[in-house]
Amino acid sequence: MKEVIKNIVKESIKKIYNIDTNPQIQLPKEESFGDFASNVAFLLSKPLKQKPQDIANNIADSLKNMPYFEKVEALNGFVNMKLSNSFYEKLLFDFLENPIDYLKDEAIFEAFGIKKEDKINLEYVSANPTGPLHLGHGRGAVIGDVLYRLFRFFDIKVDREYYINDAGNQVNLLTKSILHYIDKDKYPFPKDGYKGDYVKDLAEEFLKDHPSKENINFEELKDFAISKMMEDIKNTLKLLNIEFDTYFSERTLKDDVERVLKLLEEKNAIEEKEGAIWFKSKDEDKDRVLRKSDGSYTYFASDIAYHLNKYERGYKKAIDLWGADHHGYIPRLKSALEVLGIPSDWLSVELFQIVRLFKDGQEVKMSKRTGEMIKLQEVIEDLGADNLRFMFLTKKADTPLDIDINLVKAQNSENPVFYVQYAYARTMGIKRQLKEPFVFGFYKDNYTYEEEEIDLIKRILSSKDMLFDGIVKKDPSLVVKLSLDIAKSFHKFYNTHKVITQDETTTKKRISLVYATQKIFDIIFDILNIKAPEVM
């Protein structure tokens, strides 16, 4: 909706001053000032050599006579605008005519710094195949999935990628841990090894096809473990309705890593000391090891090679989702990529914070079933995929998240998932009451909208800006916020006003609002990848 107002203000300035501008449209500091505000007068003050207030007065006078506005006021250099009810209604029916076209905005490509033909690589989860997924992985998975669905909604080409860390020391530790449970007398438990019951299960499963404990091939066992753990990870993600286009194995990067070291050497960005190869970092106090003295490569070396591989695959942008504990890793990786000639804005790393579970006011850390750290799969099975997906997005990714099990299981308005889905079910309930198909249209009459009706229209129309911001800011929590805002407004409208009345005009207006609410929820639920229940 901001884009519509922006174009109106832009045309007004063109007529007054015969100049092209790009006015910023924002929400005013106080609701009493109106629906939108612009500081464009301050930006024009210097080139026009006029006071901001004088420019604002001229713009306001130009806008006042337009049918789009109920009130326009120049205040302290700002242009404050309150939209007319008839304009809100016109925009609502523009939305109803084609909701998806109304919400999409070609400006998204410019805002994101790409062209229509460009493709983005979106990498998330990428958990080591050394153990089951936990809650933190689940949050990252849902953030990534909804980001992907936002990109897809706006017709941005994007590939979902999972990076399998299957070449480092951790998978060796897992393999050694399994060996211990295969034959405790022969194989001592490794330092920092893996102790969960799943390790014992892997040992037992391996022995089914390899009954002899003699002459176990380490690499064969490692391949078996990685395969089984990735199968478990994929099955858990499937419970959350999450899939990937590519599973990229770190093992395939061996030649790329060696090439990266040569390229860095040509750029005089590495040095040898203490028998190891180090990256000479410009942005940090410490240099970082690329190849250890024993000849093995570090995760850092593999990550540089992996991101160079992405770049060479032709992706215009790359977005990685990492746990917040990896924040210190970002500058050194970007520094290395820049040495290789990759633009600094090519890679964007989005961080997400920890998740905690609470029940009856107490934090739940351990599984009652296993006595070990609670697995993501158990939480999904207990709370349901829709509930968990929604709750993961109730706060911005960079904010720690606490999930109250009692709240999520409640079948009332205290549960935000229930609250939103119930609003949708109410729209469907009203539609079932209609005796014949409803044909909506833009009705030119003198109908006066009630406060709750205008508020609901505003919320629905705000979807365009909220979804746009969700992409640009890479913040899918805005989609959940939007759904809650619309649900709150719809419930208030529903509880205050009868939709189907004896008055034909009133009924048509309100049914149009119900249809618009249902349609925007259909779109939001598809982006969030949750169900749209018709009955609750």
C-alpha positions in Angstrom: 0.0 0.0 0.0 2.9 2.3 0.7 3.9 2.0 -3.0 0.4 3.3 -4.1 0.7 6.3 -1.8 4.3 6.9 -2.9 3.3 7.1 -6.5 0.5 9.6 -5.7 2.9 11.8 -3.8 5.5 11.4 -6.5 3.1 12.6 -9.2 2.0 15.5 -7.0 5.6 16.7 -6.6 6.1 16.3 -10.4 3.2 18.6 -11.1 4.3 21.3 -8.5 8.0 21.4 -9.1 8.6 19.5 -12.3 11.1 17.2 -10.8 11.3 13.4 -10.3 11.6 12.2 -6.7 11.5 9.0 -4.8 9.5 10.0 -1.7 9.7 7.8 1.4 6.4 6.8 2.8 6.2 5.6 6.4 3.8 5.2 9.3 3.4 8.4 11.4 4.8 8.5 14.9 1.3 9.0 16.3 -1.9 7.3 15.0 -3.7 10.7 15.3 -1.5 12.1 12.6 -3.1 9.8 10.0 -2.4 6.6 8.1 0.9 7.6 6.4 3.5 10.3 6.5 6.4 11.4 4.3 9.6 13.4 5.0 10.1 14.2 1.4 10.0 18.0 2.1 13.2 17.7 4.1 14.9 15.9 1.1 13.8 18.6 -1.3 14.7 21.5 0.9 18.3 21.9 -0.3 17.8 21.4 -4.1 14.7 23.6 -4.1 16.2 26.2 -1.6 13.0 26.3 0.3 12.1 25.6 3.9 10.7 22.1 4.5 7.5 23.4 6.0 6.8 25.5 2.9 7.4 22.5 0.6 5.2 20.3 2.8 2.4 23.0 2.7 2.5 23.0 -1.1 2.4 19.2 -1.3 -0.4 19.0 1.2 -2.5 21.6 -0.7 -2.0 19.5 -3.9 -3.1 16.3 -2.2 -6.1 17.7 -0.3 -8.5 17.8 -3.2 -7.8 14.3 -4.3 -10.4 11.6 -3.6 -7.8 9.3 -2.0 -7.5 11.3 1.2 -9.9 12.3 4.0 -7.3 14.6 5.5 -3.8 15.9 4.5 -1.8 18.1 6.8 1.7 19.6 6.8 3.2 19.4 10.2 6.7 20.3 11.2 7.9 19.6 7.6 6.1 16.2 7.4 3.2 15.5 5.1 0.6 13.5 7.1 -2.1 11.7 5.2 -5.3 10.0 6.3 -6.9 7.9 3.6 -10.6 8.2 2.7 -12.9 5.3 3.3 -13.8 5.2 -0.4 -10.1 4.8 -1.3 -9.7 2.0 1.2 -12.7 0.3 -0.3 -11.3 0.7 -3.8 -8.0 -0.9 -2.7 -9.8 -3.7 -1.0 -11.7 -4.6 -4.2 -8.4 -4.4 -6.2 -7.2 -7.0 -3.7 -10.3 -9.1 -4.1 -10.1 -9.0 -7.8 -6.7 -10.7 -7.9 -5.1 -11.1 -4.4 -1.8 -12.5 -5.6 -1.2 -9.8 -8.2 -2.2 -7.1 -5.7 0.4 -8.4 -3.2 3.3 -8.9 -5.6 5.6 -6.0 -6.3 8.2 -5.8 -9.1 10.2 -3.4 -6.9 11.3 -6.5 -4.8 14.0 -7.3 -7.3 15.6 -3.9 -7.1 15.2 -3.8 -3.3 17.0 -7.2 -3.1 19.7 -6.2 -5.6 18.9 -8.9 -8.2 17.2 -9.3 -11.6 14.3 -11.6 -12.5 16.6 -14.1 -14.1 19.0 -14.2 -11.1 19.0 -17.2 -8.7 19.6 -17.2 -5.0 21.2 -20.1 -3.0 19.5 -20.5 0.4 21.4 -22.8 2.8 19.9 -23.8 6.1 19.9 -26.6 8.8 23.1 -28.2 7.5 23.4 -30.1 10.8 26.3 -32.5 11.2 25.2 -36.0 10.4 26.4 -37.1 13.9 23.2 -37.0 15.9 19.4 -36.3 15.8 18.1 -32.8 15.2 17.3 -30.7 18.2 15.0 -27.7 18.7 17.6 -25.2 17.5 17.9 -27.0 14.2 14.1 -26.9 14.0 13.9 -23.2 14.4 16.6 -22.7 11.6 14.7 -25.1 9.4 11.4 -23.3 9.7 13.0 -19.9 9.2 14.7 -21.2 6.1 11.6 -22.9 4.7 9.4 -19.8 5.2 12.0 -17.5 3.7 12.1 -19.9 0.7 8.3 -19.7 0.4 8.4 -15.9 0.6 11.0 -15.8 -2.2 8.8 -18.2 -4.3 5.7 -16.1 -3.7 7.5 -13.1 -5.2 8.7 -15.1 -8.1 12.4 -14.9 -7.0 14.3 -18.0 -8.1 15.9 -19.8 -5.2 17.4 -23.2 -4.5 17.2 -24.8 -1.0 20.5 -26.4 0.0 21.7 -28.6 2.9 25.4 -28.8 3.4 26.4 -32.2 4.7 29.5 -32.0 6.9 30.6 -35.5 6.2 34.4 -35.1 5.8 35.6 -33.7 9.1 36.7 -35.1 12.4 33.2 -35.2 13.9 32.0 -38.0 11.6 35.2 -39.9 12.4 34.4 -39.5 16.1 30.9 -40.8 15.5 32.4 -43.8 13.7 34.8 -44.5 16.5 32.0 -44.3 19.0 30.0 -46.9 17.0 33.0 -49.1 16.9 33.2 -49.0 20.7 29.6 -50.2 21.0 30.3 -52.9 18.4 33.2 -54.3 20.4 34.0 -52.6 23.7 37.0 -54.8 24.5 38.7 -54.0 21.2 37.7 -50.4 20.7 38.1 -47.9 23.6 35.6 -45.1 23.7 37.1 -42.1 22.0 37.7 -38.8 23.7 34.7 -36.4 23.1 32.9 -39.3 21.4 29.1 -39.6 21.0 27.2 -41.4 23.8 23.5 -41.3 22.9 21.3 -44.4 22.6 21.2 -43.7 18.9 24.9 -44.6 18.7 24.2 -48.0 20.3 21.3 -48.5 17.8 23.6 -47.7 14.9 26.0 -50.3 16.2 23.3 -53.0 16.5 21.9 -52.2 13.1 25.3 -52.4 11.5 25.9 -55.8 13.0 22.7 -57.2 11.5 24.4 -57.1 8.1 27.9 -57.6 9.4 27.6 -60.2 12.2 31.3 -60.7 12.5 33.0 -58.1 14.6 36.3 -58.9 12.9 37.9 -56.9 10.1 35.4 -54.0 10.2 36.1 -51.5 7.5 36.2 -48.1 9.1 35.2 -46.2 5.9 32.3 -48.6 5.2 31.1 -48.1 8.8 31.4 -44.3 8.4 29.4 -44.3 5.2 26.8 -46.5 6.9 26.6 -44.0 9.9 26.3 -40.9 7.7 23.7 -42.5 5.5 21.6 -43.6 8.5 21.9 -40.2 10.2 20.9 -38.3 7.1 18.0 -40.6 6.7 16.9 -39.8 10.3 17.4 -36.1 9.7 15.4 -36.1 6.4 12.6 -38.0 8.1 12.5 -35.5 11.0 12.4 -32.6 8.6 9.6 -34.3 6.6 7.5 -34.1 9.8 7.8 -30.3 9.5 7.0 -30.5 5.8 10.5 -29.3 4.9 12.5 -30.5 1.9 15.6 -29.5 0.0 16.6 -29.2 -3.6 20.2 -30.1 -3.0 22.1 -32.1 -0.4 25.7 -31.0 -0.9 28.4 -33.3 0.4 31.6 -31.8 1.9 33.5 -34.8 0.7 33.1 -33.7 -2.9 35.1 -30.5 -2.1 38.6 -32.1 -1.8 39.9 -30.8 -5.2 38.1 -27.4 -4.5 39.9 -27.0 -1.2 43.3 -27.6 -2.7 42.5 -25.1 -5.5 41.4 -22.5 -2.9 44.8 -22.8 -1.1 46.5 -22.2 -4.4 44.3 -19.2 -5.2 44.9 -17.7 -1.7 48.6 -18.3 -2.1 48.6 -16.4 -5.4 46.9 -13.5 -3.5 49.6 -13.7 -0.8 46.9 -14.4 1.7 48.4 -17.5 3.4 51.5 -18.3 5.3 53.1 -21.4 6.6 54.1 -21.6 10.3 54.4 -24.4 12.9 54.0 -26.8 10.0 50.5 -25.6 9.2 49.0 -23.3 6.5 47.3 -20.2 7.9 45.0 -17.6 6.4 46.3 -14.1 7.0 43.2 -12.3 8.1 42.9 -8.6 7.7 39.8 -8.0 9.8 40.7 -10.1 12.8 43.5 -10.2 15.4 44.1 -13.9 14.8 45.1 -15.7 11.7 43.2 -19.0 11.0 44.4 -22.4 10.2 43.5 -23.8 6.8 45.6 -27.0 6.7 46.8 -28.6 9.9 50.3 -29.8 10.5 49.1 -33.4 9.9 47.9 -32.5 6.4 44.2 -32.5 7.2 42.0 -29.5 6.2 40.0 -27.4 8.7 36.3 -26.6 8.5 37.3 -23.1 7.6 39.1 -24.3 4.5 36.2 -26.4 3.4 33.7 -23.6 4.0 35.8 -21.2 1.8 35.8 -23.9 -0.9 32.1 -24.6 -0.5 31.1 -20.9 -0.9 33.4 -20.5 -3.8 31.7 -23.5 -5.3 28.3 -21.8 -4.8 29.6 -18.6 -6.4 30.9 -20.5 -9.4 27.6 -22.3 -9.8 26.2 -18.9 -10.8 24.2 -17.8 -7.8 23.7 -14.1 -7.7 23.3 -14.1 -3.9 23.9 -16.6 -1.2 22.0 -16.6 2.1 23.2 -18.9 5.0 21.2 -19.4 8.2 23.5 -20.1 11.2 23.1 -20.5 14.9 24.0 -17.4 16.8 27.0 -19.1 18.4 28.7 -19.0 15.0 28.6 -15.2 14.7 32.4 -14.8 15.1 32.9 -16.9 12.1 31.3 -14.5 9.6 34.0 -11.9 9.2 36.8 -14.4 8.6 34.8 -16.2 5.9 33.7 -13.0 4.2 37.3 -11.8 4.4 38.6 -15.0 2.6 35.9 -14.8 -0.1 36.7 -11.1 -0.8 40.4 -12.1 -1.3 39.0 -14.6 -3.9 37.2 -11.7 -5.7 33.7 -12.4 -4.4 31.8 -9.2 -3.7 31.2 -8.5 0.0 27.4 -8.3 -0.4 27.2 -11.7 -2.2 27.0 -13.7 1.0 24.4 -12.8 3.7 24.5 -14.7 7.0 21.4 -14.6 9.1 21.7 -15.7 12.7 19.1 -17.3 14.9 19.0 -17.7 18.7 18.4 -20.6 21.0 15.0 -22.2 21.7 13.9 -23.4 25.2 10.8 -25.5 26.1 8.8 -24.9 29.2 6.0 -26.9 30.9 4.2 -25.9 34.0 6.7 -23.1 34.4 9.8 -25.4 34.4 12.3 -25.7 31.5 12.2 -29.1 29.8 15.6 -30.2 28.8 15.6 -34.0 28.9 13.3 -36.5 27.2 11.1 -38.5 29.5 11.3 -41.3 27.0 15.1 -41.6 26.7 16.5 -39.5 29.5 18.7 -37.7 27.0 18.5 -34.3 25.4 15.1 -33.9 23.8 14.9 -34.5 20.1 13.1 -32.3 17.6 11.2 -35.3 16.4 9.7 -35.9 19.9 8.6 -32.2 20.1 7.0 -32.3 16.7 5.1 -35.5 17.6 4.0 -34.0 20.9 3.0 -30.5 19.8 2.2 -30.9 16.1 4.0 -29.5 13.0 1.6 -26.5 12.6 2.0 -25.4 16.2 5.7 -25.8 16.2 6.3 -24.1 12.8 4.2 -21.1 13.9 5.7 -20.8 17.3 9.3 -20.8 15.9 8.4 -17.6 14.1 6.7 -15.7 16.9 9.9 -13.8 17.5 12.6 -12.4 15.3 15.3 -14.9 14.6 18.0 -13.0 16.5 15.8 -13.1 19.7 15.9 -16.1 22.1 12.7 -18.0 22.0 10.8 -19.7 24.9 8.0 -22.1 23.9 5.3 -22.9 26.6 4.0 -26.4 26.0 0.9 -25.7 28.0 0.1 -22.7 25.9 0.7 -24.5 22.6 -1.6 -27.3 23.6 -4.4 -25.1 24.7 -7.5 -25.0 22.4 -8.3 -21.4 23.1 -7.4 -17.8 22.0 -4.4 -17.9 24.4 -2.7 -20.2 21.9 -1.6 -18.0 18.9 -1.8 -20.8 16.4 -5.4 -21.7 17.4 -6.3 -17.9 17.5 -5.2 -17.5 13.9 -6.6 -20.7 12.5 -9.9 -20.1 14.3 -10.2 -16.7 12.6 -9.9 -18.6 9.2 -12.5 -21.2 10.3 -14.9 -18.4 11.2 -14.6 -16.9 7.7 -15.4 -20.4 6.2 -18.3 -20.7 8.6 -19.9 -17.5 7.3 -19.4 -18.6 3.7 -21.3 -21.8 4.4 -24.2 -19.7 5.5 -24.6 -18.1 2.1 -27.5 -19.5 0.2 -26.0 -18.6 -3.2 -22.5 -17.8 -4.5 -21.5 -14.2 -3.6 -20.4 -11.9 -6.4 -18.3 -9.1 -5.0 -17.6 -5.8 -6.7 -16.8 -2.2 -6.1 -20.1 -0.6 -5.0 -20.4 3.1 -5.4 -22.7 4.1 -2.6 -22.7 6.2 0.6 -22.0 3.3 3.0 -20.3 4.4 6.1 -17.7 1.9 7.4 -17.6 1.2 11.1 -14.3 1.5 12.9 -13.8 -2.3 13.1 -14.4 -2.6 9.4 -11.9 0.0 8.4 -9.4 -1.5 10.8 -9.8 -4.9 9.2 -9.4 -3.4 5.7 -6.2 -1.6 6.8 -4.8 -4.9 8.2 -5.6 -6.8 5.0 -4.1 -4.1 2.8 -1.0 -3.9 5.0 -0.1 -7.4 3.9 1.5 -6.0 0.7 4.1 -4.0 2.8 4.5 -6.7 5.5 5.3 -9.4 3.0 7.6 -7.1 1.1 9.5 -6.2 4.3 9.7 -9.9 5.2 11.7 -10.5 2.0 13.9 -7.4 2.2 14.7 -7.8 5.9 14.9 -11.6 5.6 12.5 -11.8 8.6 9.8 -14.4 8.3 8.5 -13.5 11.7 6.7 -10.6 10.0 4.4 -13.1 8.3 3.4 -14.5 11.7 2.9 -11.0 13.0 0.8 -10.2 10.0 -1.4 -13.2 10.6 -1.9 -12.3 14.3 -2.8 -8.7 13.4 -5.4 -9.8 10.9 -6.8 -12.4 13.2 -7.1 -9.9 16.0 -8.9 -7.4 13.8 -11.2 -10.0 12.3 -12.2 -11.5 15.7 -13.1 -7.9 16.8 -15.1 -7.3 13.7 -16.8 -10.7 14.0 -17.7 -10.2 17.6 -19.0 -6.6 17.1 -21.0 -6.8 13.9 -23.5 -9.2 12.4 -22.3 -10.1 8.9 -25.5 -11.3 7.2 -28.1 -8.7 7.9 -31.5 -7.5 6.6 -29.7 -4.6 4.8 -28.4 -5.7 1.4 -25.6 -3.1 1.2 -24.3 -3.8 4.7 -24.4 -7.5 4.0 -22.4 -7.1 0.7 -19.8 -4.9 2.3 -19.3 -7.3 5.3 -19.2 -10.4 3.2 -16.6 -8.8 1.0 -14.5 -8.3 4.1 -15.0 -11.9 5.1 -13.9 -13.1 1.6 -10.9 -10.8 1.7 -9.9 -12.1 5.1 -10.2 -15.7 3.9 -8.1 -15.0 0.8 -5.3 -13.3 2.6 -5.2 -16.1 5.2 -5.0 -18.7 2.3 -1.9 -16.9 1.1 -0.4 -16.5 4.5 -0.9 -20.1 5.5 0.6 -21.3 2.3 3.7 -19.1 3.0 3.9 -20.4 6.6 3.2 -23.9 5.3 0.5 -24.7 7.8 -3.1 -26.0 7.5 -6.1 -23.8 6.8 -8.9 -25.6 8.8 -12.4 -24.9 7.6 -14.0 -26.2 10.9 -12.7 -25.9 14.4 
